[in-house]
Amino acid sequence: MNLQRVLPTTFIYTSAAEGNGFMLAMKRSATLLSIALLAGCASTTHTTSTAAIQPPVTLEAVGMLSPTIPFPKGFLDPKVLPDSLALLPPPPVEGSAAKAADQEAFNAGMAVNDERKALAASDADLSSWAHIVSSFEHIVGTSLSDGSKPNTEMLLRRAIADGALSTYAAKNHYQRVRPFVQNKTSTCRPEDESALRKDGSYPSGHTAIGWTLALVLTDLFPDRENAILQRGYDFGQSRVVCGAHWMSDTVSGRTVASATYARLQADPNFIAQRDLARKELATAKPN
């Protein structure tokens, strides 16, 4: 896989320091992405041993993370989730070149056009599965939320729950102040701001969700890889546009998501549901 194709054309940075910091962080993410994708290839050897597994396809059988979060429980036991605190470096500190790059990216995000701001506001809305996945559906050419592909939907929904939860070891430890708080401004989704003020900024959970979703979809739709990864990247970049996350939060969110995806390749329930999802999609009618 040519990793240069994964890097988006929409990312803008404005200083040499930011460029160097960005490329260093992306090399870290690219390494993990390579491991994750290679693990995905290797995981096909598990097909025989997982063929008898019938993973659940209903929320009642899987269970919800909480009454207020519209996510099913993930595949991974919390004890085996990637440790984001061990995996990631500390967030940039005041006075560093990396923190200056974060501020420049915040300023650039505030200056984007209204269309991009509207997309960022839409990406911020995690209130329903149908909405979360809607921006990917036109890329893959089939519905991922109408109930016709229960294994595909549950595969994606449980995987992104694991991606999101994997960010919390570092989030809770660092409790990084969010850019809209530090800059005394608002986000593209004001109704979320009260909760965001109490939730650490580093790494970005939204970004981990979007990147995990993209990685799983590239396995299911390999011929749409570039467009899927671009959308997954932009999903995280929307957090910078919103002022809800620093640039380094989103880079680290992708790193955690890549580690989570790699870990999922060893989970028999994930593998079994992925194989069933592939069968569903092989016979699905395009939109």
C-alpha positions as CSV (number, residue, x, y, z in Angstrom):
1,M,0.0,0.0,0.0
2,N,1.3,3.4,-1.0
3,L,1.1,5.4,2.2
4,Q,1.5,8.7,0.4
5,R,-2.0,8.2,-1.0
6,V,-3.4,8.2,2.5
7,L,-2.2,11.7,3.3
8,P,-5.0,14.1,2.4
9,T,-4.8,17.1,0.2
10,T,-7.1,19.2,2.3
11,F,-4.7,19.6,5.3
12,I,-3.1,23.0,5.5
13,Y,-0.2,23.9,7.6
14,T,1.6,27.2,7.5
15,S,5.0,26.9,9.1
16,A,8.1,24.7,8.9
17,A,7.8,23.8,12.5
18,E,4.2,22.7,12.0
19,G,5.2,20.7,8.9
20,N,8.0,18.9,10.7
21,G,5.7,18.1,13.6
22,F,2.9,17.0,11.4
23,M,5.2,14.7,9.3
24,L,6.7,13.2,12.5
25,A,3.2,12.4,13.9
26,M,2.0,11.1,10.5
27,K,5.0,8.8,10.3
28,R,4.0,7.4,13.7
29,S,0.4,6.9,12.5
30,A,1.6,5.5,9.1
31,T,3.7,2.9,10.9
32,L,0.7,1.8,13.0
33,L,-1.5,1.9,9.9
34,S,0.9,-0.4,8.0
35,I,0.9,-2.8,11.0
36,A,-2.9,-2.7,11.1
37,L,-3.4,-3.3,7.4
38,L,-0.8,-6.1,7.4
39,A,-2.6,-7.6,10.4
40,G,-5.8,-7.4,8.5
41,C,-4.3,-9.5,5.7
42,A,-2.9,-12.0,8.1
43,S,-6.2,-12.4,9.9
44,T,-7.7,-14.3,7.0
45,T,-6.0,-17.4,8.4
46,H,-8.5,-17.3,11.3
47,T,-11.5,-18.0,9.0
48,T,-11.6,-21.7,9.7
49,S,-11.3,-21.4,13.5
50,T,-14.0,-18.7,13.7
51,A,-16.5,-20.1,11.3
52,A,-18.6,-21.6,14.1
53,I,-18.9,-18.3,15.9
54,Q,-22.2,-16.5,15.5
55,P,-21.6,-12.9,16.9
56,P,-24.7,-11.0,18.0
57,V,-26.3,-8.5,15.7
58,T,-28.8,-6.8,18.0
59,L,-28.2,-4.0,20.6
60,E,-30.1,-6.1,23.1
61,A,-27.6,-8.9,22.8
62,V,-24.5,-6.8,22.7
63,G,-25.5,-4.2,25.3
64,M,-25.0,-0.4,25.2
65,L,-22.0,1.5,26.6
66,S,-24.4,3.6,28.7
67,P,-28.0,4.9,28.5
68,T,-26.8,8.2,27.2
69,I,-24.2,7.1,24.6
70,P,-25.7,5.6,21.4
71,F,-22.9,3.1,21.0
72,P,-23.0,-0.7,21.5
73,K,-20.3,-2.2,23.6
74,G,-17.1,-2.9,21.7
75,F,-15.5,-6.2,20.9
76,L,-12.5,-5.8,23.2
77,D,-12.4,-6.2,27.0
78,P,-11.3,-2.9,28.5
79,K,-8.3,-4.7,29.9
80,V,-6.9,-5.4,26.4
81,L,-7.7,-2.1,24.8
82,P,-4.5,-0.3,23.5
83,D,-3.1,1.8,26.3
84,S,-3.1,5.3,24.8
85,L,-1.2,6.7,27.8
86,A,1.7,4.3,27.1
87,L,1.4,4.6,23.3
88,L,1.4,8.4,22.9
89,P,3.9,11.1,23.9
90,P,2.6,13.9,26.2
91,P,0.6,16.6,24.4
92,P,2.5,19.7,23.2
93,V,3.4,22.2,26.0
94,E,3.1,26.0,25.9
95,G,6.0,27.6,24.2
96,S,6.9,24.6,22.1
97,A,6.9,24.6,18.3
98,A,4.3,21.9,18.3
99,K,2.0,24.0,20.4
100,A,2.5,26.9,18.1
101,A,1.6,24.6,15.2
102,D,-1.6,23.6,17.0
103,Q,-2.5,27.3,17.4
104,E,-1.8,28.0,13.7
105,A,-4.0,25.0,12.7
106,F,-6.8,26.4,15.0
107,N,-6.5,29.8,13.3
108,A,-6.7,28.2,9.9
109,G,-9.7,26.1,10.9
110,M,-11.6,29.2,12.0
111,A,-11.0,30.7,8.6
112,V,-12.5,27.9,6.4
113,N,-15.5,28.5,4.2
114,D,-19.1,28.0,5.4
115,E,-19.5,24.7,3.5
116,R,-16.5,23.2,5.3
117,K,-17.9,24.5,8.6
118,A,-21.2,22.9,7.9
119,L,-19.5,19.6,7.3
120,A,-17.6,19.9,10.5
121,A,-20.8,20.5,12.4
122,S,-22.3,17.5,10.9
123,D,-19.3,15.3,11.7
124,A,-19.5,16.5,15.3
125,D,-23.0,15.0,15.7
126,L,-22.7,11.4,17.1
127,S,-26.3,11.2,18.2
128,S,-27.3,8.3,15.9
129,W,-25.6,5.6,14.0
130,A,-27.4,6.5,10.8
131,H,-25.9,10.0,11.0
132,I,-22.4,8.9,11.9
133,V,-22.1,6.6,8.9
134,S,-24.1,8.7,6.4
135,S,-21.1,10.5,4.9
136,F,-19.4,7.2,4.1
137,E,-22.4,5.6,2.5
138,H,-22.2,7.4,-0.8
139,I,-18.6,6.4,-1.1
140,V,-19.2,2.7,-0.6
141,G,-22.4,2.8,-2.7
142,T,-24.7,1.0,-0.3
143,S,-26.6,1.7,2.9
144,L,-24.8,0.8,6.2
145,S,-27.7,1.8,8.4
146,D,-31.0,0.5,7.0
147,G,-30.9,-2.8,8.9
148,S,-30.4,-4.9,5.7
149,K,-26.8,-5.8,6.7
150,P,-26.9,-6.6,10.4
151,N,-23.4,-8.1,10.6
152,T,-21.8,-5.2,8.7
153,E,-23.5,-2.6,10.9
154,M,-22.6,-4.3,14.2
155,L,-19.0,-4.8,13.0
156,L,-18.6,-1.1,12.4
157,R,-20.5,0.0,15.4
158,R,-18.6,-2.2,17.9
159,A,-15.2,-1.4,16.3
160,I,-15.7,2.4,16.6
161,A,-16.7,1.9,20.2
162,D,-13.3,0.2,20.8
163,G,-11.6,3.0,19.0
164,A,-13.2,5.7,21.1
165,L,-12.7,4.0,24.4
166,S,-9.0,3.4,23.6
167,T,-8.4,7.2,23.8
168,Y,-9.5,7.5,27.5
169,A,-6.4,6.4,29.3
170,A,-4.5,9.4,27.9
171,K,-7.6,11.7,27.9
172,N,-8.2,11.2,31.6
173,H,-4.5,11.5,32.5
174,Y,-3.7,14.7,30.7
175,Q,-7.0,16.5,30.8
176,R,-5.8,18.9,28.1
177,V,-7.7,22.1,27.7
178,R,-9.6,22.3,24.5
179,P,-8.8,25.1,21.9
180,F,-12.2,26.8,22.1
181,V,-11.7,27.1,25.9
182,Q,-8.2,28.5,25.7
183,N,-9.1,30.8,22.8
184,K,-12.4,31.9,24.5
185,T,-14.5,31.2,21.5
186,S,-17.3,28.7,20.5
187,T,-17.4,25.5,18.5
188,C,-19.5,24.5,15.5
189,R,-21.8,22.6,17.9
190,P,-22.5,24.8,21.0
191,E,-24.8,22.2,22.6
192,D,-21.8,19.9,23.2
193,E,-19.6,22.6,24.8
194,S,-20.6,22.0,28.4
195,A,-19.6,18.3,28.2
196,L,-16.4,19.1,26.2
197,R,-15.2,21.4,28.9
198,K,-15.1,18.5,31.3
199,D,-13.6,16.0,28.8
200,G,-9.8,16.0,28.0
201,S,-8.9,17.1,24.5
202,Y,-5.9,14.8,23.9
203,P,-6.3,12.5,22.0
204,S,-9.4,13.1,20.0
205,G,-12.1,10.5,20.4
206,H,-14.1,11.7,17.4
207,T,-11.0,11.3,15.3
208,A,-10.5,7.8,16.6
209,I,-14.1,7.0,15.7
210,G,-13.8,8.3,12.1
211,W,-10.4,6.7,11.5
212,T,-11.4,3.3,12.9
213,L,-14.6,3.4,10.8
214,A,-12.5,4.2,7.7
215,L,-10.0,1.4,8.4
216,V,-12.7,-1.3,8.8
217,L,-14.4,0.0,5.7
218,T,-11.2,-0.3,3.6
219,D,-11.2,-4.0,4.4
220,L,-14.8,-4.4,3.3
221,F,-14.5,-2.1,0.2
222,P,-10.8,-2.3,-0.8
223,D,-11.6,-0.8,-4.2
224,R,-12.8,2.4,-2.5
225,E,-9.7,2.7,-0.2
226,N,-8.5,6.2,-1.1
227,A,-11.9,7.9,-0.9
228,I,-12.8,6.1,2.4
229,L,-9.5,7.1,4.0
230,Q,-9.9,10.7,2.8
231,R,-13.3,10.8,4.4
232,G,-12.0,9.2,7.6
233,Y,-9.2,11.8,7.7
234,D,-11.5,14.7,7.1
235,F,-13.9,13.4,9.8
236,G,-11.1,14.0,12.3
237,Q,-9.9,17.2,10.7
238,S,-13.5,18.5,11.3
239,R,-12.6,18.7,15.0
240,V,-9.9,21.2,14.2
241,V,-12.4,23.2,12.1
242,C,-14.9,23.1,14.9
243,G,-12.3,24.4,17.5
244,A,-13.1,21.3,19.6
245,H,-9.6,19.8,19.2
246,W,-6.0,20.8,18.6
247,M,-4.3,19.4,15.5
248,S,-2.1,17.2,17.6
249,D,-5.2,15.7,19.3
250,T,-6.4,14.5,15.9
251,V,-3.1,13.1,14.8
252,S,-2.9,11.1,18.1
253,G,-6.5,10.0,17.7
254,R,-5.6,8.3,14.4
255,T,-2.6,6.7,16.1
256,V,-4.8,5.2,18.8
257,A,-7.4,4.1,16.2
258,S,-4.7,2.3,14.1
259,A,-3.5,0.5,17.2
260,T,-7.1,-0.5,18.0
261,Y,-7.7,-1.8,14.5
262,A,-4.5,-3.9,14.7
263,R,-5.6,-5.3,18.1
264,L,-9.0,-6.2,16.7
265,Q,-7.4,-8.5,14.1
266,A,-6.7,-11.0,17.0
267,D,-10.2,-10.9,18.3
268,P,-12.2,-14.0,17.2
269,N,-15.6,-12.3,17.4
270,F,-14.4,-9.4,15.3
271,I,-13.0,-11.7,12.7
272,A,-16.1,-13.8,12.6
273,Q,-18.4,-10.8,12.2
274,R,-16.1,-9.3,9.6
275,D,-16.3,-12.5,7.6
276,L,-20.1,-12.5,7.8
277,A,-20.1,-8.8,6.8
278,R,-18.1,-9.7,3.7
279,K,-20.7,-12.3,2.7
280,E,-23.5,-9.8,3.3
281,L,-21.8,-7.2,1.1
282,A,-21.1,-9.7,-1.6
283,T,-24.8,-10.2,-2.3
284,A,-26.0,-6.6,-1.4
285,K,-27.6,-4.5,-4.0
286,P,-26.0,-1.1,-4.6
287,N,-27.9,2.0,-3.8
